[in-house]
Amino acid sequence: MGFWFSLFIIGLIFYALTKGYAKSPAGSAHKAFSEQDASFLVALLARIAKADGVINESEARYISGILDMCEEELKDPGVRARLKRIFDEQKNSQTSIEEMARMYKSARFLTNDECASVIVYLLHLAYANGSLHPNEKRAIDEVARGFNLGDISAFYASFEREFSRTWQDENSSWNSSRNSKNGSFEREIDPYEVLGVSKEASFAEIKKKYRELSRKHHPDFLGAGASSDEVAKATKKTQEINEAYEQIKKMKGE
């Protein structure tokens, strides 16, 4: 698998050079996002997802949201399946994740801000279950080294603060009544309320609203001057939107 991935990356770099990306480097992540960016990003996400040995439901929802976002951004209905194949191939890859990041930066002429944006995606996934596993942190540190970003401790600190606050807030909202069958608590969270849509809305309307909110709150749209705290808050909001959308999709059988 490592050989095929390396061959795939070489092809991407050749494509980038021959199509003139060297003359027109990537701009902001949402302004010049390409399938090449998506492929690298999904490959890195796959490695982070499996860093702790298992992909849980929260991480799966986040990955699904990323694939939806890529499909929408690239306006290509076939790209989701291609990216899903890359994810499935790369989650068990033995290729150095640091080298993958280094190749990504070189192939797409990424600025430090763009590299930091990728780190945010990876941290968002790592914190999807509310905490950071040591193996996930180790892998993200390797990506930061591949990007030559230097110290990223401020990113970790911001995510720790934001996700710790959110965890406490969510715990305080648990219903005091236990489920009579299994004794578990039930959360009072309405996914329709999170997206600001009615339960009678069509799925097409819900999907349109989801995309609007995703663009509005995604950390990529904060601008280069955003603080790490602002990025962490926007990331958490994006996660809530993604989870609400995925829940509604299940409820409606989409």
C-alpha positions in Angstrom: 0.0 0.0 0.0 2.9 2.4 0.7 4.2 1.9 -2.8 0.8 2.7 -4.4 0.3 5.8 -2.2 3.8 7.1 -3.1 3.0 6.6 -6.8 -0.3 8.4 -6.3 1.5 11.3 -4.6 4.1 11.5 -7.3 1.3 11.7 -9.8 -0.4 14.5 -7.9 2.8 16.5 -7.7 3.4 16.1 -11.4 -0.1 17.1 -12.2 0.3 20.2 -10.0 3.4 21.3 -11.7 2.2 20.7 -15.2 -1.1 22.5 -14.6 0.7 25.6 -13.5 0.1 25.6 -9.7 3.7 26.7 -9.3 2.8 29.9 -11.0 -0.4 30.3 -9.0 0.0 28.8 -5.5 -2.9 27.8 -3.4 -4.7 30.7 -1.7 -7.0 30.3 1.3 -8.3 26.8 1.8 -11.8 27.6 0.7 -10.9 29.8 -2.2 -8.5 27.4 -4.1 -9.5 24.1 -2.7 -8.9 21.3 -5.2 -9.3 17.5 -5.4 -5.6 17.3 -4.7 -6.0 19.2 -1.4 -9.0 17.0 -0.6 -7.0 13.8 -1.3 -4.1 14.9 0.9 -6.4 16.0 3.7 -8.4 12.8 3.7 -5.2 10.7 3.7 -4.0 12.6 6.8 -7.4 12.4 8.5 -7.4 8.6 7.9 -4.1 8.3 9.8 -5.3 10.4 12.7 -8.6 8.4 12.9 -6.8 5.1 13.3 -4.0 6.5 15.5 -5.8 5.3 18.7 -6.7 1.9 17.1 -10.4 2.4 16.5 -12.7 4.8 14.6 -15.6 5.6 16.8 -19.1 6.9 15.8 -18.2 10.6 16.5 -15.1 10.4 14.3 -17.1 8.6 11.6 -19.7 11.4 11.6 -16.9 14.0 11.3 -15.3 12.1 8.4 -18.7 11.9 6.7 -19.1 15.6 7.1 -15.7 16.3 5.5 -16.5 14.1 2.5 -19.8 16.0 2.1 -18.0 19.3 2.3 -15.5 18.2 -0.3 -18.2 17.1 -2.7 -20.0 20.4 -2.3 -16.9 22.5 -2.6 -15.6 20.6 -5.7 -19.0 20.4 -7.4 -18.3 16.8 -8.4 -20.7 14.0 -7.4 -18.1 11.4 -8.0 -15.4 12.8 -5.7 -16.9 11.5 -2.5 -16.5 7.9 -3.5 -12.9 8.5 -4.7 -12.0 10.2 -1.4 -13.7 7.4 0.6 -11.4 4.9 -1.2 -8.4 7.0 -0.3 -9.5 7.1 3.3 -10.0 3.3 3.5 -6.6 2.7 1.9 -4.7 5.1 4.0 -6.1 4.4 7.5 -3.8 1.3 7.7 -0.9 2.8 5.7 2.6 2.5 7.0 3.8 5.6 5.1 5.3 8.2 7.4 2.6 10.8 8.2 5.4 13.4 8.6 6.5 12.7 5.1 2.9 12.8 3.8 2.6 16.3 5.3 5.9 17.4 3.8 4.8 16.2 0.3 1.5 18.0 0.7 3.1 21.3 1.6 5.5 21.0 -1.3 2.9 19.9 -3.8 0.4 22.7 -3.0 2.9 25.4 -1.9 1.0 25.7 1.3 1.6 28.8 3.5 1.9 28.5 7.3 -1.7 29.7 7.6 -2.9 27.0 5.3 -0.8 24.4 7.1 -2.4 25.6 10.4 -5.8 25.2 8.9 -5.0 21.5 8.2 -3.9 21.1 11.8 -7.3 22.4 12.9 -9.1 19.7 10.8 -6.9 17.0 12.4 -7.5 18.4 15.9 -11.2 18.6 15.3 -11.2 14.9 14.4 -9.0 13.9 17.3 -11.3 15.7 19.8 -14.5 14.3 18.2 -15.0 12.1 21.2 -14.1 14.8 23.7 -10.5 14.0 24.5 -7.1 13.7 22.8 -5.4 10.2 22.7 -1.6 10.3 23.1 -1.2 8.5 19.8 -3.4 11.1 18.1 -1.2 13.9 19.6 1.9 12.1 18.5 0.6 11.8 14.9 -0.4 15.5 14.8 3.0 16.5 16.1 4.5 14.6 13.2 2.3 16.4 10.7 3.3 19.8 12.3 7.0 18.8 11.8 6.3 17.8 8.2 4.7 21.3 7.7 7.6 22.9 9.6 5.2 24.8 11.8 7.2 24.8 15.0 5.5 24.9 18.3 1.7 24.2 18.1 1.1 24.0 21.9 -1.3 27.0 21.6 -3.6 24.9 19.4 -3.7 22.1 21.9 -4.4 24.5 24.8 -7.3 26.1 22.9 -8.9 22.9 22.1 -8.4 21.6 25.6 -10.1 24.7 27.0 -13.0 24.7 24.5 -13.8 21.0 24.6 -13.5 20.8 28.3 -16.0 23.7 28.6 -18.3 22.0 26.1 -18.1 18.7 27.9 -19.1 20.3 31.2 -22.0 22.2 29.6 -23.3 19.1 28.0 -23.1 17.1 31.2 -25.1 19.8 33.0 -27.9 19.4 30.4 -28.5 15.7 31.0 -32.0 14.8 31.9 -32.4 13.9 35.5 -34.9 11.1 34.6 -33.4 7.7 33.8 -34.6 5.5 31.0 -36.8 2.8 32.5 -35.2 0.1 30.3 -31.5 0.6 30.6 -31.0 3.3 33.3 -29.1 5.6 30.9 -29.5 9.3 30.8 -31.0 11.1 27.8 -29.7 14.4 26.4 -32.1 17.2 25.6 -30.6 18.2 22.2 -32.8 18.8 19.2 -30.9 18.5 15.9 -33.5 20.5 14.1 -33.0 23.3 16.6 -29.2 23.2 16.1 -29.8 23.7 12.3 -32.6 26.1 12.7 -35.1 24.2 10.6 -38.6 22.8 11.2 -39.3 19.1 11.5 -41.6 19.4 8.6 -38.9 20.8 6.3 -37.9 18.6 3.3 -34.5 17.0 3.3 -33.5 19.2 0.4 -34.2 22.3 2.6 -32.4 20.8 5.5 -29.3 20.0 3.4 -29.3 23.5 2.0 -29.4 25.0 5.5 -26.7 22.6 6.7 -24.4 23.8 3.9 -25.1 27.4 4.7 -24.3 26.9 8.4 -21.2 24.9 7.6 -19.8 27.7 5.4 -20.7 30.4 7.9 -19.1 28.7 11.0 -16.2 26.8 9.5 -12.9 28.0 10.9 -11.4 28.5 7.4 -13.7 31.5 7.0 -12.4 33.3 10.2 -9.5 34.9 8.4 -5.8 34.9 9.1 -6.1 37.1 12.2 -8.3 34.8 14.1 -7.0 33.6 17.5 -6.6 30.0 18.4 -9.5 30.3 20.8 -11.8 31.6 18.0 -10.6 28.8 15.8 -11.4 26.2 18.5 -14.9 27.7 19.1 -15.7 27.7 15.4 -14.4 24.1 15.1 -16.7 23.0 17.9 -19.7 24.8 16.4 -19.0 23.1 13.1 -18.9 19.7 14.9 -22.3 20.4 16.4 -23.7 21.3 13.0 -22.2 18.2 11.4 -23.6 15.9 14.2 -27.1 17.4 14.0 -27.1 16.9 10.2 -26.0 13.3 10.5 -28.6 12.6 13.1 -31.4 14.1 10.9 -30.1 12.0 8.0 -30.5 8.9 10.0 -33.9 9.9 11.2 -35.1 10.5 7.7 -33.4 7.4 6.3 -31.2 9.4 3.9 
